[in-house]
Amino acid sequence: MIWLLYLAIAVIVWATLIERFWFAIRSESLAILPKGSKSITILHISDIHMAPWQKRKQRWLARLPVKPDLVINTGDNLGHRDAIDPVLFALDKFKTPGVFVNGSNDIYAPVIRNPLGYLLRPSDRHRETDKDSALDYPKLNRGFEALGWTNINNRQTSLSINGTKLYFIGTDDPHEGRADLKAIPSVRPAADLVIGVTHAPYLNVISELNADLVFAGHTHGGQVCWPFVGRALVTNCDLPTKYARGLHRITLNGKSFWLNVCAGLGNSIYAPIRLACRPEVRVITLTAKN
């Protein structure tokens, strides 16, 4: 049985020292724009969970060989209270049109949790009264706005990208109960494409966005998945595990739309592991319908 011990050690070494630093660029195309439209390249960044000492991750982001037309950031950029400047340094090259929403770890510092608890239910919300863990997320948001990105936490905005009018509907983090569904327009906006942006892809939120395409993060792609199969064990919300990462066509409450979930680049500093789920950014190229 000694081989089981060796196997366990090998898995632990792989998941903690190798795979979680094996950053990937995942690229997909989606024919969803009106006929005759120019293509739009979107860089989707999520769940960086940056700590100040994570120089490799900072360098990888700063050297990312992607020239997007649009950046969408779905939150959880911070993994430490002193990580705001490192995040803004790493993303400084992306001074391009963009939109962003916050995740809970942009607002609160990470806390130690029992990792086995995620197998039973989604993690608990942070407490609004816990002032010691509060982060300076307004500073982070100002930094993103200086890059040319628009804050759409419980807000809407429109942008014209390569001649196509895009309308964005964003929410603050549903996992923290901060999403204001009353702020979502009751009438679908007039646009070539309506895009929803939220951190945690809770079903009741993403179905109410009335969007053609929704971007989200939060799940970490499961973070720990079945080897060789790649199926997530959990999503830390009510999203089915088969949608934990990637681009999927789904139907909820009679509404069909595309959902793009980014597995993210990081993890909590208290759970430094990735197994069968490489850290990633996603590049989605929107093209014209045939």
Steps between C-alpha positions, in 0.01 A plus 500: 500500500805723507422600140181671622711719726731588211201577280348727765830685542533542122146639472561747784827618347338539157195687629682735735836564332441452128145525365395808694783689327426351155307800369302457180329710234172336394368621165158450344288660227130574506296605194253730670541848346270639228586399146778710352642602838872518564630249752556602863773345714413489871751427775315353799696526826373362827601378845863609495511479883830689492740510792797741505760222486349333191750651256466219245129566461559874476761456226283255307209745495723797415642307200173349384521486117140606440383826342130510582237736368324471836589382851243344735611450861263296718659563837694339785820672391640519853634223719667720761440845643828629350432374147328800341816655357634164368167435324496842338864461396430162339199633307645838404557399136126453444410866462211421272120512519378268772244430771537350846309380803625412848517164672496443875879479512529850358305620802618268779837338571507119479434296813592145595224255409463126522547390135282193555212733583471593132385144429195557720385849407620837365729698727353743751466869427733746663355710778442867427603574860840333461696820451837333551469309171370792290714592200541833325302391194415861403875545435500185286197621307656842441805325361286300258317813392838664430563216253183601315275233650144576612368400841172309446430375851117510495528735203465504123701657223538483124812498286558502128774252414612464137171651386278269710285641779540291815280550805630375835294408806712439810438392857699522818594163651196271540696272734510782753136591442607827337330449162210742454260326262271805512773693317468269199295664222150355471505564125778354291730786387535579131844378395671268256597277793409502870773369731450414865793521742501360854748339733319193629273326244201431722214372287240751617735788411631391161149410382368846592765693309308453171836485324616325186833418662600494869852518643575371851775358720496388864498123444876463439385236253454282805869552590521128580358283221491132417835413335481413128126583501529865601155511660479737796409371844333826605424850368451682834156612382191336351645475148518135384855370492486431125498878449785571746727637228487574130240621252159333509155552355248467781127548549351628827141600568423482130793728409794376291835674505873437494692478828877543510657406835869568556681259733722788610870538562523448872378347820472598862839530669356254752418241231807494268393219271380435144432150373386418144399865473773731371483870593387701200388813325251465217506664156161499331483619140151613401433467129208571269221248455506305177 
